[in-house]
Amino acid sequence: MKKLSILSSFRKNQNGMTFIEVLIAVVILVIGILGAVALQAVAMKSSFDSMQRSLASSLAQDIVERMRGNNPNAIANYQLGSPFGGGGAGKKTDCAAALPVGCTAAQLTANDLFEWEQALMGAGTKYGTSLVGGLVNGVGCIRVVDDNRVTVTISWQGRIKLAERVSSKIGKACKTIKNKRRHVVVNAFII
């Protein structure tokens, strides 16, 4: 019984925390804060990559709808000049000035490809002289498989390195920048 009373009297005399306990608590707190900062950095990279994927999907659907709505009888013309993204596709045409006759199929195609490539490059948003509203190193490829079937591939550079897995069906121009290349492939029928 005497041992128990010695221990209890020893504990009664302790007040506060020791330096070692405080140091351990600070180390645990710092590790938690560093983990939260690292998590935030990964979340920002992933958020940017998902925004780029969403934009690529939207752009692929955009050119398919342009082909379907504006020029369904001349879809073979859309693959001419592929890949797109370098700024040399088509040219801006003003079909309103050509009314009541309207544009030819070649003029409609040139205008659609020009506007689509400008959106792919992000020409609508500039920071100084840099185009910042589009995909990072975005490239678009259009391939007409049959008379009605079209494959649109949009490729861009992601921020996170991945294992290289490139489909052989994607053209050479749409699969550059190893380990960081992302792809969206849309297959559509134009009737």
C-alpha positions as CSV (number, residue, x, y, z in Angstrom):
1,M,0.0,0.0,0.0
2,K,2.8,2.3,0.7
3,K,4.0,2.2,-2.9
4,L,0.6,3.5,-4.1
5,S,0.7,6.5,-1.8
6,I,4.2,7.5,-2.9
7,L,3.1,7.5,-6.6
8,S,0.0,9.5,-5.9
9,S,1.9,12.0,-3.9
10,F,4.4,12.4,-6.7
11,R,1.7,13.1,-9.2
12,K,0.1,15.6,-7.0
13,N,3.2,17.7,-7.1
14,Q,3.3,17.9,-11.0
15,N,1.8,21.0,-12.6
16,G,1.8,21.9,-16.4
17,M,3.5,20.2,-19.3
18,T,7.2,19.3,-19.7
19,F,9.3,20.7,-22.5
20,I,9.4,17.3,-24.3
21,E,5.6,17.1,-24.3
22,V,5.3,20.6,-25.8
23,L,8.0,19.8,-28.4
24,I,6.2,16.6,-29.5
25,A,2.9,18.5,-29.8
26,V,4.5,21.2,-32.0
27,V,6.1,18.5,-34.2
28,I,2.7,16.8,-34.7
29,L,1.1,20.2,-35.5
30,V,3.8,21.1,-38.0
31,I,3.4,17.7,-39.8
32,G,-0.3,18.3,-40.0
33,I,0.1,21.7,-41.5
34,L,2.6,20.5,-44.1
35,G,0.3,17.7,-45.0
36,A,-2.6,20.2,-45.6
37,V,-0.3,22.4,-47.7
38,A,0.7,19.5,-49.9
39,L,-2.9,18.4,-50.2
40,Q,-3.8,21.9,-51.4
41,A,-1.1,21.8,-54.1
42,V,-2.2,18.4,-55.4
43,A,-5.8,19.6,-55.4
44,M,-5.0,22.7,-57.4
45,K,-3.1,20.6,-60.1
46,S,-6.0,18.2,-60.3
47,S,-8.5,21.0,-60.6
48,F,-6.6,22.6,-63.4
49,D,-6.3,19.3,-65.3
50,S,-10.1,18.6,-64.9
51,M,-10.8,22.1,-66.2
52,Q,-8.6,21.5,-69.2
53,R,-10.4,18.1,-69.8
54,S,-13.8,19.8,-69.6
55,L,-12.7,22.5,-72.1
56,A,-11.3,19.8,-74.5
57,S,-14.6,17.9,-74.4
58,S,-16.5,21.1,-75.1
59,L,-14.3,22.0,-78.0
60,A,-14.6,18.6,-79.5
61,Q,-18.4,18.8,-79.3
62,D,-18.3,22.3,-80.7
63,I,-16.6,21.3,-84.0
64,V,-18.9,18.3,-84.4
65,E,-21.9,20.5,-84.0
66,R,-20.5,23.0,-86.4
67,M,-20.0,20.2,-89.0
68,R,-23.5,18.8,-88.3
69,G,-25.3,22.2,-88.3
70,N,-23.4,24.3,-90.8
71,N,-22.0,22.0,-93.4
72,P,-23.2,18.4,-93.2
73,N,-22.6,17.7,-96.9
74,A,-18.9,18.8,-96.9
75,I,-17.5,17.1,-93.8
76,A,-14.5,15.7,-95.7
77,N,-13.3,19.3,-96.0
78,Y,-12.9,19.6,-92.2
79,Q,-10.0,17.2,-92.0
80,L,-7.9,19.1,-94.5
81,G,-5.2,21.0,-92.7
82,S,-5.4,18.7,-89.6
83,P,-3.8,19.0,-87.0
84,F,-5.1,22.3,-85.8
85,G,-3.7,24.5,-83.0
86,G,-0.9,26.3,-84.7
87,G,-2.9,29.3,-85.9
88,G,-3.0,28.5,-89.6
89,A,-6.4,27.0,-90.1
90,G,-9.0,28.5,-92.3
91,K,-9.8,32.2,-92.3
92,K,-12.5,34.4,-90.9
93,T,-15.3,35.0,-93.4
94,D,-18.2,37.3,-93.2
95,C,-21.1,35.4,-94.7
96,A,-23.5,38.2,-93.7
97,A,-22.0,40.4,-96.4
98,A,-22.6,37.6,-98.9
99,L,-26.4,37.5,-98.4
100,P,-28.8,36.7,-99.9
101,V,-26.5,34.2,-101.7
102,G,-24.7,33.1,-98.5
103,C,-21.4,31.3,-98.1
104,T,-20.1,28.4,-100.1
105,A,-19.3,25.1,-98.4
106,A,-15.6,25.9,-98.6
107,Q,-16.1,29.4,-97.0
108,L,-18.2,27.8,-94.2
109,T,-15.6,25.2,-93.6
110,A,-12.8,27.8,-93.5
111,N,-14.7,30.0,-91.1
112,D,-15.7,27.1,-88.8
113,L,-12.0,25.8,-88.6
114,F,-10.7,29.3,-88.0
115,E,-13.1,30.0,-85.1
116,W,-12.6,26.5,-83.7
117,E,-8.8,26.8,-83.8
118,Q,-8.9,30.2,-82.2
119,A,-11.0,28.7,-79.3
120,L,-8.5,25.8,-79.1
121,M,-5.6,28.2,-78.7
122,G,-7.6,30.5,-76.3
123,A,-7.5,33.6,-78.5
124,G,-10.5,35.0,-76.6
125,T,-8.5,35.7,-73.5
126,K,-5.1,37.3,-73.4
127,Y,-2.6,38.1,-70.7
128,G,-0.2,40.6,-72.2
129,T,0.6,39.0,-75.6
130,S,0.0,35.4,-74.4
131,L,-3.2,33.5,-75.2
132,V,-4.4,32.1,-71.9
133,G,-8.0,31.0,-72.5
134,G,-7.4,27.7,-74.2
135,L,-5.7,24.5,-73.7
136,V,-2.0,24.2,-72.8
137,N,-0.2,23.3,-76.0
138,G,-3.6,22.2,-77.5
139,V,-3.7,20.3,-80.7
140,G,-6.9,19.2,-82.5
141,C,-7.1,16.5,-85.1
142,I,-10.2,15.8,-87.3
143,R,-10.4,12.5,-89.2
144,V,-13.4,11.5,-91.5
145,V,-13.5,7.7,-91.3
146,D,-16.5,7.1,-93.5
147,D,-18.9,9.4,-95.3
148,N,-20.8,10.0,-92.1
149,R,-18.4,9.0,-89.3
150,V,-16.0,11.6,-87.8
151,T,-13.3,11.2,-85.1
152,V,-12.2,14.4,-83.3
153,T,-9.1,14.1,-81.1
154,I,-8.0,16.9,-78.9
155,S,-4.7,16.6,-77.1
156,W,-3.1,19.0,-74.6
157,Q,-0.3,19.1,-72.0
158,G,-1.3,18.2,-68.5
159,R,0.5,19.2,-65.3
160,I,0.9,15.8,-63.7
161,K,3.2,13.2,-65.2
162,L,1.5,10.0,-66.3
163,A,2.7,6.7,-67.6
164,E,2.9,6.8,-71.4
165,R,-0.1,5.0,-72.9
166,V,-0.8,6.4,-76.4
167,S,-3.3,4.7,-78.7
168,S,-2.0,3.9,-82.1
169,K,-5.2,5.3,-83.6
170,I,-4.3,8.9,-82.6
171,G,-2.3,10.7,-85.2
172,K,1.3,11.6,-84.6
173,A,0.6,15.3,-84.1
174,C,-2.0,14.6,-81.5
175,K,0.3,12.5,-79.3
176,T,3.4,14.7,-78.7
177,I,4.8,15.8,-75.3
178,K,5.4,12.4,-73.7
179,N,4.2,11.6,-70.1
180,K,2.0,14.7,-69.8
181,R,-0.2,14.4,-72.8
182,R,-3.9,14.1,-72.3
183,H,-6.5,13.2,-75.0
184,V,-10.2,13.5,-75.6
185,V,-11.5,11.5,-78.5
186,V,-15.1,12.0,-79.7
187,N,-16.6,9.8,-82.4
188,A,-19.7,11.1,-84.1
189,F,-22.0,10.4,-87.0
190,I,-23.0,13.4,-89.2
191,I,-26.3,12.8,-91.0
